[in-house]
């Protein structure tokens, strides 16, 4: 079994300004690697209103499934809401619900264990 990592060092995600590198790089990676499964870990930077989160996770579903892969979304690792994260606490807490809603909408394409 082969594995390819696109992990972002120091931040990344699929929502907002931090997402631009992901949206530029992901189609290239999917095209060259041709994975069966793509695992996306919700990041501590998945900030945005629930509608933005839904739209971005939907975009991710489409991009991954159009490439012929299944998407697995996993929760962010445990972390402390410090002064840096405090202004985005509500958005950070809503990201897993947004991901769950998208996974529930596409049970044949997305898993959120």
N, C-alpha and C positions, 0 to 999 in steps of 0.2 A: 504494500500500500504506500503510495506517495503522498507527501504532504507539502503544501506551499503556504508560507505565511506572508500576510500583508499587514501584519501588526504595525500600528503606528507608534513610534517612540515619542512619548511626551504628549500624547493627545491625538485625537482624530475622531471620526464619526461619520454619520450620514445626514446630519441635520445642521443647518446654518452655515456660517463661514468656514468652520473647520472641515466641512464636508467636501469642499471643492477638490482637494487632492484625491479624495476617495473616488468621487464621480469621474475624475479624469483617468485614474489608474485602473479602476475595477474592470471596465470593458476590455482593456488590454490583457489584464491577468486572466480573465475568464476565457478570452479567445486563445491565449497561448497555452494555458494549463488544462483547460477543458475538464473542470472538476465534476464529480458526481454530487458532492455535498459542499456547501459553503456554510461556514459557521461565522455568525456575526455576534460579537459580544457587545451588548449595550454599553455605551461609554458614559463616563461621568460628564461628557461634553454633549450629550444628546439633549441639548436645551432647545426650547421652543414650545409654543403652545401645542396642545394635544393635536390640533389639526395639522400642524407642521410635522409633528412626530409621525402621525398616521400617513401623511403624504410621502414622507421620506422612507418609511418602512415599506410602503406600497411600491415605491420606485425601486427599492432594493429587491423586493419579491419579483417584480417584473424583469429586472436586469438579470437576476440569478436564474430564474426559471426559463427565460428566453435563451439562456446559454445551456439549458438542458440539465441544470442541477437543482437539487432540493436545498432549501434554506433552513438552517437551524439557528434560532436566535437564543442566546443565553444571557442571563442577567449580568449586570456589572459586578465586579468583585466588591466585597465589603470595603467601605471607606467612610471616613469621618466627614460630616458636613462642617467644614471649618469656615473661616471668614471669607475665603475665596469662593466657596461653593454656596454660601448662605443666600446670595441674591437669586440663585437658580434652584433653590431647594424644591419648590413645588414642581418645576419642570423635570428635575431629576426623578422625583417620586412618581410623576405621571408617565415617564417613558416605558416602564415595564407594562403598565396597563395598555398603553398604545400598542406596544408590540404584541401583547396577548390578543387584543382585538383584531389586529391584522392576521395573526396566526389562526385565530378562530374563523376568520373569513375565508381563509385558504387552507383548509385542513389537508388537502392533497399535495400542497406545495411547501408548506411552512410548518415547522415544529417550534414550540416554545415550551420546553420541558419544565 
